[in-house]
Every structure is written in structure tokens, then in C-alpha cells.
Amino acid sequence: MLNDVDNKNLLQSGSGALTVSGTNTYTAGTTPALTAYVTGQPFLCTFTNANTGAATLNIDGLGAKSITKNSGQALELGDIRAGQIMLLAYDGTNFQIVNHSSYVKSAYLTGPAGTFIPGYAGTATTYAYAGGLATSVHLGSGTNQQATRTYTFRLPDDFLAFKHIHVGTYRFNAVDTFTVTMKKTPAFPHLASATGTNDSTITALNVLPVANDTHIEWIFVPGSTYTAGDTVAVQFTSQVDNGEYAEISFVQLDYYSK
């Protein structure tokens, strides 16, 4: 049978739950206070604030231990919500979230969402896959033919922050450039001087695959500040020669949801 000390180590006395304060560097206390962490010890925690990245928990001043998910992974923005009740267990090194669920969502940008504007002798074609993904092909019919395609989308209402933007590209015998630019566009883009603001981490990045006849997936982490409802434009500019082509296979948005 478990004695009072054993019960204390297995679950806190009193309310049976901890109120955890702070942001990322979390602290909590029990009554009476623990004298040591015990492997396998569970803690039912109510978090006052959400996390914005990797986090630690220090109970009764016994030392800060990392909070992990999925058997050792560091937390990411949005893994803990303000007011959320979570069950953590001490594994001898870290506090593992027992009831972790992912708050990362994905959305594919679907077409038609604009078209390539070909160079004076270039051509552009948009194909639709069964899944609804838009594929844009820029085929050159001269020297240094340029084309631009822009995907414009509204960030979902449950958007909290970007995790990644995935871009799939393909080229055949293309030796010139293929770049991607991203910007947050104004709510009323028709107004004078409403050009939007480029994301400095994604401006004019050359994403041309490193070899001919190659599929490449690129991952970008936007650096600007975005909120739900913002309109974002992802623009691709390709330059190819006669008989060459560059292709956008897909654009996938991964974001932390509210």
C-alpha cells in the first residue's frame, strides 16, 4: 500500500493540480513542498501563459527541467496554451507532456491563384492536379526569358504564427535563375503606394534546383510579423532559355493555430 509520502510523490496534495506561472521559464509550488523530483512522478498543471518556444519548469525551487513532447522533442510556439490544463510526468531528466497534441496545421495553396506573365517570347501553362494543387510551368522560347507567378492568400482565422512555408520546384535543363519573394500585402492593395512589405528572410532567394531534371523541396521560415486575416503574396520569378523550363510543384503553408 502507498503511504502518505508515496501519495505525495505521485500526485500533489490539496487541489491535486499545480498553477504554473511565467512564460517559457515556468515555475510552480506545492503545499507541502517537494524535497526532490521522483522519476515517473505526474503533475497536473494549469498554465497561466502560453509558450513561445522551448520551455522549462521549476517546481518548489528544485531546479528547472526542460518540458518536452513526443519523447524528448523541445516545445515549439503554441504547444502550451494560456489556461490549458496539461499532465506532465518527470522522466528522470525532463518533464514530458503526457497528453500532448499538435497545434500545427497545414494548408496547400490551390489554383488558379494567378498566372505566369511570360516574357516577350516565353509561354506559361498552369495545370491542376487531382488534389487541387496548382503547378506552374515556365517554358522558354528564347534567351533569358522571364516569367512571374504570384500566389496570394489570406491567413486563416485560427492562424497564430508561421512554422514553415514549403515550396516544391522542378527544372529541366534550366541554367538560369528561379527566385521566390514573399510579402505582406495591404488590406486595400488598389490604393496608391500600397506595395506591401517584403519579408526580409525570403526576399529574392534563388531556389533553382542544383541539378537538371530535379525535384527540390525548399523550406522557408518567414521572419516578419503576421496575424490572422493578413493577406500574403508569395511570388516566383523564373528565367530560362530556349527549351528549358522551371516549375512550381506546390506551395504548402504550415502554421501554428490558435
PyMOL commands that set and color helices and strands:
alter all, ss='L'
color gray80, all
select helices_A, chain A and resi 4-10
alter helices_A, ss='H'
color red, helices_A
select strands_A, chain A and resi 18-20+25-28+42-47+55-59+64-69+73-74+85-90+95-97+104-108+123-128+134-139+145-154+159-172+178-185+197-198+205-206+214-220+231-240+245-257
alter strands_A, ss='S'
color yellow, strands_A
deselect
rebuild
show_as cartoon
